[in-house]
Amino acid sequence: MQQRPFKQVDVFTAQAYLGNPLAVVLDGTGLSTEEMQHFSRWTNLSETTFLLQPTPEAAAQGADYQVRIFAPGYEMPFAGHPTLGSCHAWLEHGGVPQKPGLVVQQCKVGLIHINQAGGRPAFAAPPLHRSEATPELVQALADALGLPLANIVASQHLNNGPTHFGLLANDHAVLLGLNPDAAKLNTVLSAAGISGVGVATVQADAPAAGLIGRSNREARAFAGGGTASTAQSSGNEEPTVEVRFFFDHGRAIGEDPVTGSFNASLAQWLIAEGHAPAQYTAAQGTCLGVQGRVHIHQDASGQVWVGGDAVTCINGTVLL
């Protein structure tokens, strides 16, 4: 065992202790998968990351570092708040990207681009595979969540590494009042092979999809093929989307304070189907007493960027 540089950061918030915490071991060299998993279980956070040198192949493609992401009970191929939080910690620790203003992270799903140019870091949402759900699964999830079928506007299987399920509801008060049956929800998720289910509402008077980000000014600002565009919002950043996400973190069903991977797939789905505008801010964690903010923007090429702030709360070393 040895002392390794370590940070604990709060992600999707500009104010400490109001977002989603992440443990970051800044040098995971020599640690086995079992050792990483054991430490992740010990931290008792939704995710813990370990930073490593990129593989030679990934480095040749521009990767600045490699990250391995662990929930307390399993390793994850990709996750959003560990992506932004690990990038924040790596830069703060002295990391210098190969390309100024653009950090390239290697993880299990491939290379993730994290743009720094707009003042708020944003990652490019990975490719999304989505499909329609059976009425039986929607009914089972609704029953487990305590969500009346009459309040469900749309539903979708969402897979961008993690396998999620999305439900769009039409009543903000109903969303905030959800009190899932954890045992029933665990049974449904396990049977369907889904790691978590998210429910969202879109403010009724939010701008129509596609209207934001299509003016000449916005097209110029967000041009660049998806690698140099900024996700810094240019207008009102008051949340117009509310999100709650329930998942199996390896011990039991819980509610996540802020979920970057789900917000990424949710945005790709909602924007594509015309349920949400091409730029919006989502609130998550309201029912947990936190104020997570996820900033979404689809650029002129169609790439969705997921932005969020991060703050370092603990800085030191860990014995591993």
Secondary structure as UniProt FT lines:
FT   STRAND          3..11
FT   TURN            16..17
FT   STRAND          20..25
FT   TURN            29..30
FT   HELIX           33..43
FT   STRAND          48..52
FT   HELIX           56..60
FT   TURN            61..62
FT   STRAND          65..71
FT   TURN            72..73
FT   STRAND          74..76
FT   HELIX           80..92
FT   TURN            93..94
FT   TURN            100..101
FT   STRAND          102..107
FT   TURN            108..109
FT   STRAND          110..115
FT   TURN            117..118
FT   STRAND          122..124
FT   STRAND          129..131
FT   HELIX           135..145
FT   HELIX           149..151
FT   STRAND          152..159
FT   STRAND          163..169
FT   HELIX           172..176
FT   HELIX           182..192
FT   STRAND          196..202
FT   TURN            204..205
FT   TURN            209..210
FT   TURN            212..213
FT   HELIX           216..221
FT   TURN            225..227
FT   STRAND          241..248
FT   STRAND          253..255
FT   HELIX           260..272
FT   TURN            273..274
FT   STRAND          279..284
FT   HELIX           286..288
FT   STRAND          292..298
FT   TURN            300..301
FT   STRAND          304..307
FT   STRAND          310..319
//
